Amino acid sequence: MNDNNPDGGLSIDSFELEDKLSKIRSQINSKLDNQKHLAIILSAVEENIEEQKNDKTPVAYFVSFLSLLDQCISNDQILDSNLAATTA
């Protein structure tokens, strides 16, 4: 995370976000499908952020999740309900 505070370090919010995302990332090999699914989606979102050469800021995550959610919908119809429910 590159969300700097005026003192030059990371803000408390950035540490909190990174801590929560780290817990989700660790579930990539979970035996529970819902945990594993969310970790896979987070991995794809982070890959997208990196490909766009953006910093992993809360705004970048939000935009990436919205983009993914938008891909699940076409003509007011949900195309992938599992993905839509996970990213919502």
N, C-alpha and C positions, 0 to 999 in steps of 0.2 A: 504494500500500500504506500502510496506517495502523498497522502493527505498530511501535509506538514502543518504544525502549529507555529505560532510566532517564535517560539524558542528553538525551532529547527528540528524538533523531533516529531514523532507521530502523535496524533491526538488520541485521546482516550477512546473516542468513537471508532477510530481506525483499528485500534488494538482489539476492541470488543468485536467488531465485524470480522476481523481476521481470525479471532478465536472461534467464533461461531462457524465460519466457513471451514476452518481446519477440522472441526468435529464432523461436519458433513462430508468433507473429503475422505476422512478416515473410514467412512462407511461404504466405500467403493466395493469392498469384498464381503459385505454383510450377507448373511443368509436370509435376511428379511428383504423381500423384493421392494417394498416401498422405500426403505432406506437406501438400498443400492440404486434404485431408479433416480432418486433425488441427487445422489452423489455423481451419477453419470451425467445428468443434466447440468450440474454445476461445472463438471469438467468440460463439457461442450461450451458452456457460456464463457469460462475462463480462456479456453482455446480461441474462441471468437474475439475476445477482448485483446489477446496477444496478437492475433493475426491482423487486427486493425491498428496495432502498435499504439494502443491506448494504455494509460495507467489503470490499475485495478482499483478504481475509486468506487464509492457507493453509487455514484451517478452512472458509471460505466456498467456496473452490474445491473442496475435498474433498467437502463436502455436495452441491454442485451437480453434480459428476461422478457421485456415487453416485445422485443423483436421476435423472440422465440414463441411467445404467446400469440402474436399476430399471425405467425405461420400456421398455427393450429386452426385458424378460422378463415373461411372463405364464403362469401355471400351470406353472411350471418348464420352459417352452419359450422358446427364444431367438427373438424376433420379428425382430430386425434384427441379423444376425451381424456385419456390417461396423461398425455403430455400437457394438455390444457389445465387439468386439475393440479398437476404438480407444479407448474410454473405460476399459477394464479396466487 
